[in-house]
Amino acid sequence: MTTPAPAPAPAFRVTIRGKFGDLTDPQRAALRGDADAFQIAFTEAGAFAADATLAVFSFRVQIPAEPDDDEDTAGLKALAALESYGFPHEVLRIAVTDMREIKIKRKGKRPVVR
């Protein structure tokens, strides 16, 4: 018998879509050269996905959820994570998913039909 995987820590997943402001040449170089900042996964540090011209971006971040946190709190924490990178930007849209609300249907053993 297999042991079920431990439940993931409660978290919010936040996607911020925006456009970069006037980036300096060193900022452009930093964005192009930082492979860790360009991931598809949601991480606590946050990860960028951007077009080749570095005009628009998507920033994905996972925010640990405290018992009293709501989507607004998670959004503000995600904005702070984005601001910590120091790139000039304009936010176009924010989407927050409360992972505590996601229900996973596990496939059980199917009855044997004879």
C-alpha positions as CSV (number, residue, x, y, z in Angstrom):
1,M,0.0,0.0,0.0
2,T,1.4,3.4,-0.9
3,T,1.4,6.3,1.4
4,P,-0.3,9.5,0.1
5,A,1.9,12.4,-0.7
6,P,1.9,15.1,1.9
7,A,-0.5,18.0,1.3
8,P,1.2,21.1,-0.1
9,A,1.6,24.1,2.1
10,P,-1.3,26.5,1.7
11,A,-0.5,29.2,-0.8
12,F,-1.8,31.7,-3.3
13,R,-0.6,31.7,-6.9
14,V,-0.5,35.1,-8.4
15,T,0.1,36.1,-12.0
16,I,0.8,39.8,-12.7
17,R,0.7,40.9,-16.4
18,G,2.3,44.2,-17.2
19,K,4.6,46.1,-19.4
20,F,8.1,47.3,-18.7
21,G,8.8,51.0,-18.5
22,D,12.0,52.5,-19.8
23,L,14.6,49.9,-18.9
24,T,18.2,50.9,-18.8
25,D,20.8,48.9,-20.8
26,P,22.1,47.2,-17.5
27,Q,18.5,46.3,-16.6
28,R,17.8,44.8,-20.0
29,A,21.1,42.8,-19.8
30,A,20.1,41.6,-16.3
31,L,16.7,40.4,-17.5
32,R,18.2,38.7,-20.5
33,G,21.0,37.1,-18.5
34,D,19.1,35.9,-15.4
35,A,17.9,32.4,-16.3
36,D,16.6,32.0,-12.7
37,A,14.2,34.9,-13.1
38,F,12.8,33.4,-16.3
39,Q,10.9,30.3,-15.3
40,I,7.5,29.0,-16.0
41,A,7.0,27.7,-12.4
42,F,5.4,29.7,-9.6
43,T,8.2,30.3,-7.0
44,E,8.3,32.3,-3.8
45,A,10.9,34.6,-5.3
46,G,8.8,35.2,-8.4
47,A,9.6,34.4,-12.0
48,F,9.3,36.5,-15.2
49,A,8.1,35.5,-18.7
50,A,8.7,38.2,-21.3
51,D,8.7,38.8,-25.0
52,A,12.0,39.1,-26.8
53,T,11.8,42.9,-26.9
54,L,11.2,43.0,-23.1
55,A,8.1,45.2,-23.7
56,V,5.5,43.1,-21.8
57,F,5.8,40.5,-19.1
58,S,4.1,38.0,-17.0
59,F,5.3,37.6,-13.4
60,R,4.4,34.5,-11.5
61,V,4.8,34.2,-7.7
62,Q,3.6,31.8,-5.0
63,I,2.7,33.5,-1.8
64,P,2.5,31.4,1.4
65,A,-1.1,31.7,2.9
66,E,-1.6,32.6,6.5
67,P,-5.0,31.5,8.0
68,D,-6.4,35.0,7.8
69,D,-5.0,36.0,4.4
70,D,-7.3,36.7,1.5
71,E,-6.8,37.4,-2.2
72,D,-6.3,41.1,-1.7
73,T,-3.5,40.4,0.8
74,A,-1.9,38.0,-1.6
75,G,-2.1,40.5,-4.4
76,L,-0.3,43.1,-2.3
77,K,2.4,40.7,-1.3
78,A,2.9,39.7,-5.0
79,L,3.2,43.4,-6.0
80,A,5.8,43.8,-3.3
81,A,7.7,40.8,-4.7
82,L,7.5,42.3,-8.2
83,E,8.7,45.7,-6.9
84,S,11.7,44.1,-5.2
85,Y,13.2,43.5,-8.6
86,G,13.4,47.2,-9.2
87,F,12.4,47.2,-12.9
88,P,10.1,50.1,-14.0
89,H,6.8,48.7,-15.0
90,E,3.0,49.2,-15.4
91,V,0.7,46.6,-14.0
92,L,-2.1,45.7,-16.5
93,R,-3.8,42.8,-14.7
94,I,-3.5,40.7,-11.5
95,A,-5.0,37.2,-11.2
96,V,-4.9,35.4,-7.8
97,T,-5.7,31.8,-7.2
98,D,-6.2,30.6,-3.6
99,M,-4.8,27.0,-3.7
100,R,-6.6,26.2,-0.5
101,E,-9.8,26.3,-2.5
102,I,-8.6,23.9,-5.2
103,K,-10.1,20.5,-4.9
104,I,-8.3,17.5,-6.4
105,K,-10.4,14.6,-7.5
106,R,-8.3,11.5,-7.1
107,K,-9.1,8.5,-9.2
108,G,-10.0,5.6,-6.9
109,K,-9.8,2.0,-7.7
110,R,-12.4,1.2,-10.3
111,P,-14.6,-1.8,-9.6
112,V,-13.8,-4.9,-11.6
113,V,-16.6,-5.6,-14.1
114,R,-17.0,-9.3,-14.9
